[in-house]
Amino acid sequence: MDKILSLRAYVATARHGSFSAAARELNVVPSVVTKRINELEASIGAPLFERTTRSVTPTSLGSAHASRAAELLCQLDELIGGPSARSEDIVGRLKVKAPTALAATRLRPAFARFQRMFPKVDLEIALLDRQIDPVEDGYDLAIGVVQLHPGGVIEEVLCPLRLVTCASPDYVARKGMPLHPRELPEHDCMTFSSTQPEWRFEKKGASIRMMLRPKFSSNDLLLLLTAALEGNGLSLLPDYVAGRALQEGKLVHVLPDWKVPPSEIRAVIPVHRASDMALRSLLDILKEELSDIGR
C-alpha cells in the first residue's frame, strides 16, 4: 500500500510539476507528497525529480516512467472499483473530440449506447478533423490519427486504419487506370487537406512518396467520398469511409498492388483522467464498435 501511495504522489507531481499541486489533487499536505516521493526514490535508488526553490522537474528516469506508472494505477483502480460499480451509479461529464467522418459513419451508435448505459454521465462531443492537445484544450478524450505526442497524456489504440486509393468506374473509363504511383500527377487527385500533403505507397519493400497538386482538396472525408462517387477524380480514403462503395462497385480500388503504409486510430487521454470509470467504459464501447475496421 505504501508503494501505491508513493506511485500516486509520483504521477501527480510529474503531471503538475509541483508538490503543492500534487498535494491538492491527493488531498494531503505537501510534506506528505515529498515524503512519499523520497521513499520511492530510495526504493528505486535514483532520483525522479530535480528540485529547485522554484520548480520540480522530472529527471530522465522520472519522465520515462510517468506514463507507465499512470497506466498501472489505472489498471489497479479498474481492478478494485470496476466490478462493484454499477453503470447507473457512475456520474460525471466527458468532453470528447472525434473526427467528423468517423463519428458520422461509425461512432454515433457507440455514443448513443453509452448514453443509455450511463444516464448520469453528461457527454459533450466536438467533431474536429484537426489535431488537438487534450490537456491544453480541456478534453477528456481525443480520437484521431496521432502524429504529435503532447506531454501529460497516454495513448490507446482503438483500431487499425487502412487507406485505399479509389475512383469511380466512370472516372477510370474516361481517364484510364494508373499502373504506378508516378502516373498520379497526370490524374485528377483529390486530397484530405488535414493529413495528406503527400501520398505514400509501398510494394515489395519499395517505397515511394508523391507530392500532388490536388484538383480538389477538403478537410471533410465525406465530401471527398461524394466527389469520388461523382467521378470527379481519385481520392485516398479510409476503408471505413469507402468500404461500402467499394463492395457495391460504386468505387474501384486503384493501384491495388501498392499499399499505403498502415496506421492506427488512437485515443489520447490526459494522464489525470486515465482511471476515470466513465471514460474507461466509453473506451470499451468505442473499441467494440470499431472492432471490425482494418480486418
C-alpha positions in Angstrom: 0.0 0.0 0.0 2.9 2.4 0.8 4.3 1.8 -2.7 0.9 2.5 -4.3 0.6 5.8 -2.4 4.1 6.7 -3.4 3.3 6.0 -7.1 0.2 8.2 -6.9 2.4 11.0 -5.5 4.9 10.5 -8.2 2.4 10.6 -11.0 0.6 13.6 -9.6 3.8 15.5 -9.2 5.0 14.7 -12.7 1.7 15.9 -14.1 1.6 19.2 -12.2 5.3 19.9 -11.8 4.6 20.9 -8.2 4.5 19.2 -4.8 1.8 21.6 -3.7 -0.5 21.0 -6.7 0.0 17.3 -6.3 -0.9 17.5 -2.7 -4.1 19.4 -3.5 -5.1 16.6 -6.0 -4.4 13.9 -3.5 -6.0 15.8 -0.6 -2.8 15.7 1.6 -0.3 18.3 2.7 2.8 18.9 0.5 5.2 17.3 3.1 3.3 14.0 2.7 3.9 14.1 -1.1 7.6 14.9 -0.6 8.0 12.1 1.9 6.3 9.5 -0.4 8.5 10.5 -3.4 11.6 10.4 -1.2 10.7 6.9 -0.2 10.0 5.8 -3.8 13.4 7.3 -4.9 15.1 5.5 -2.0 13.5 2.2 -3.1 14.5 2.7 -6.8 17.9 4.0 -5.9 17.7 7.0 -8.3 16.1 10.5 -8.3 12.8 11.0 -10.1 12.8 14.8 -9.8 15.2 17.7 -9.8 14.2 20.2 -7.1 14.9 23.9 -7.0 13.3 26.6 -4.9 11.0 27.5 -7.8 10.3 24.2 -9.6 10.1 20.5 -9.6 11.3 18.9 -12.9 11.3 15.2 -13.7 14.7 13.6 -14.4 15.1 11.5 -17.5 14.1 8.5 -15.4 11.1 10.3 -14.0 9.9 11.3 -17.4 10.4 7.9 -18.9 8.2 6.0 -16.5 5.4 8.5 -15.6 3.0 7.3 -18.3 3.7 3.6 -17.4 3.1 4.4 -13.7 -0.2 6.1 -14.6 -1.3 3.1 -16.6 -0.5 0.7 -13.7 -2.5 2.9 -11.3 -5.4 3.0 -13.9 -5.4 -0.8 -14.1 -5.4 -1.1 -10.3 -8.3 1.3 -10.0 -10.2 -0.7 -12.6 -9.5 -4.0 -10.7 -10.6 -2.5 -7.4 -13.5 -0.3 -8.5 -14.7 -1.9 -11.7 -16.6 -5.0 -10.6 -18.6 -3.3 -7.9 -19.6 -0.1 -9.7 -23.0 -0.1 -11.5 -23.3 1.9 -14.7 -26.4 3.8 -13.4 -24.4 4.9 -10.3 -21.5 6.4 -12.3 -21.7 10.2 -12.6 -19.6 12.8 -14.3 -19.0 14.7 -17.5 -16.9 13.7 -20.5 -15.7 16.1 -23.3 -14.6 14.2 -26.4 -13.0 15.2 -29.7 -13.8 12.9 -32.6 -13.1 13.1 -36.4 -16.1 14.1 -38.4 -16.3 11.2 -40.8 -15.5 8.6 -38.2 -18.2 9.9 -35.9 -20.8 10.2 -38.7 -20.1 6.7 -40.2 -19.2 4.6 -37.2 -19.3 6.3 -33.8 -22.9 7.5 -33.5 -24.2 4.2 -32.3 -21.4 3.9 -29.7 -22.2 7.3 -28.3 -25.9 6.6 -28.2 -25.3 3.3 -26.4 -23.1 4.9 -23.8 -25.8 7.5 -23.1 -28.3 4.7 -22.5 -25.9 2.7 -20.3 -24.6 5.7 -18.3 -27.6 8.1 -17.9 -25.8 10.2 -15.2 -22.8 11.0 -17.3 -23.0 14.2 -19.4 -21.4 13.7 -22.8 -20.1 16.6 -25.0 -18.9 15.6 -28.5 -16.9 18.0 -30.6 -16.3 16.9 -34.3 -12.9 18.2 -35.3 -10.5 16.9 -38.0 -7.5 18.8 -36.8 -5.2 17.5 -34.1 -5.5 19.0 -30.6 -3.7 18.7 -27.3 -6.4 17.4 -24.9 -4.6 18.7 -21.9 -4.3 22.3 -23.1 -7.7 22.3 -24.8 -9.6 20.8 -21.9 -10.7 17.5 -23.4 -11.0 14.2 -21.6 -10.5 12.2 -24.8 -9.2 13.0 -28.3 -9.7 10.4 -31.1 -7.7 10.5 -34.2 -4.6 9.6 -36.1 -2.0 10.8 -33.7 1.1 12.5 -35.3 2.4 14.5 -32.3 2.8 13.3 -28.8 2.0 16.0 -26.3 3.1 15.6 -22.7 0.9 14.5 -19.9 -1.1 12.0 -21.9 -1.4 8.3 -22.5 -2.5 6.7 -25.8 -4.6 3.6 -26.6 -5.1 2.0 -30.0 -8.8 1.9 -30.9 -8.4 0.2 -34.3 -6.2 -0.1 -37.3 -6.5 2.4 -40.1 -6.2 1.3 -43.7 -6.3 3.9 -46.6 -7.5 2.9 -50.1 -6.8 4.8 -53.3 -10.1 4.7 -55.2 -12.1 6.2 -58.0 -15.5 5.6 -59.7 -15.7 3.2 -62.7 -16.8 6.2 -64.8 -13.6 8.2 -64.0 -11.4 5.2 -64.8 -13.3 4.7 -68.1 -12.6 8.3 -69.0 -9.1 8.9 -67.6 -7.7 5.4 -67.5 -6.3 3.3 -64.6 -2.9 4.3 -63.3 -0.5 1.4 -63.0 2.2 3.2 -60.9 2.1 6.0 -58.3 4.3 8.1 -60.7 1.3 8.4 -63.0 -0.8 10.1 -60.4 0.2 13.7 -61.3 -1.4 13.0 -64.7 -4.7 12.4 -62.9 -7.3 14.5 -61.1 -6.3 13.8 -57.5 -8.5 14.8 -54.5 -6.8 15.1 -51.1 -7.8 15.3 -47.5 -6.3 18.7 -46.6 -5.8 17.9 -42.8 -3.4 15.0 -43.1 -2.5 14.3 -46.8 0.2 16.7 -48.0 1.7 13.7 -49.8 0.6 10.2 -50.7 2.9 7.3 -49.7 2.9 3.8 -51.2 4.8 0.6 -50.6 5.3 -2.5 -52.7 7.6 -5.5 -52.0 10.0 -3.4 -49.9 10.0 -0.4 -52.3 8.6 2.9 -51.0 7.6 6.0 -52.9 6.2 9.4 -51.9 4.2 11.6 -54.2 3.6 15.3 -53.6 0.5 16.1 -55.5 -1.2 19.2 -56.7 -4.8 18.4 -56.0 -7.6 19.3 -58.3 -9.8 19.3 -55.2 -9.0 19.4 -51.5 -11.2 19.3 -48.4 -11.0 18.7 -44.7 -14.2 16.6 -44.9 -13.7 13.0 -45.9 -17.4 12.6 -46.7 -17.2 15.4 -49.2 -14.3 13.7 -50.8 -16.3 10.5 -50.9 -19.1 12.2 -52.7 -16.7 13.8 -55.2 -15.2 10.4 -55.9 -18.6 8.8 -56.4 -19.5 11.6 -58.9 -16.4 10.7 -61.0 -14.5 13.8 -60.2 -11.2 12.2 -59.5 -9.0 9.8 -57.5 -9.0 10.0 -53.7 -7.2 8.3 -50.8 -9.9 7.4 -48.3 -10.1 5.3 -45.1 -11.7 1.9 -45.6 -14.4 2.8 -43.1 -15.4 5.7 -45.4 -15.1 4.0 -48.8 -15.7 0.3 -47.8 -19.4 0.1 -48.7 -19.0 1.9 -52.0 -16.1 -0.5 -53.0 -18.2 -3.5 -52.0 -21.1 -2.2 -54.1 -18.9 -1.4 -57.1 -19.6 2.3 -57.0 -15.8 2.8 -56.4 -12.9 0.7 -57.6 -9.6 0.1 -56.0 -6.8 2.0 -57.8 -3.2 0.8 -57.6 -4.2 -2.3 -55.6 -0.7 -3.7 -55.7 0.7 -0.6 -54.0 -0.3 -0.4 -50.3 -0.5 2.7 -48.2 1.6 2.3 -45.0 -0.8 1.2 -42.3 -1.7 3.5 -39.4 -3.9 3.5 -36.3 -6.8 5.4 -34.9 -5.9 6.2 -31.3 -7.4 7.6 -28.1 -5.3 10.3 -26.5 -6.2 10.7 -22.8 -4.8 13.1 -20.2 -2.9 11.1 -17.6 -5.0 12.6 -14.7 -8.2 11.2 -16.4 -6.9 7.8 -17.3 -8.5 6.0 -14.4 -11.9 7.6 -14.7 -14.5 4.9 -14.8 -16.9 6.6 -17.2 -14.0 7.3 -19.6 -12.8 3.7 -19.4 -16.4 2.5 -20.1 -16.7 4.8 -23.1 -13.3 3.5 -24.5 -14.6 -0.1 -24.1 -17.7 0.7 -26.1 -15.7 2.6 -28.8 -13.3 -0.4 -29.2 -16.2 -2.8 -29.6 -17.9 -0.6 -32.2 -14.7 -0.3 -34.2 -13.6 -3.9 -33.8 -14.2 -4.8 -37.5 -12.2 -1.9 -39.0 -9.0 -2.9 -40.7 -9.8 -6.6 -40.8 
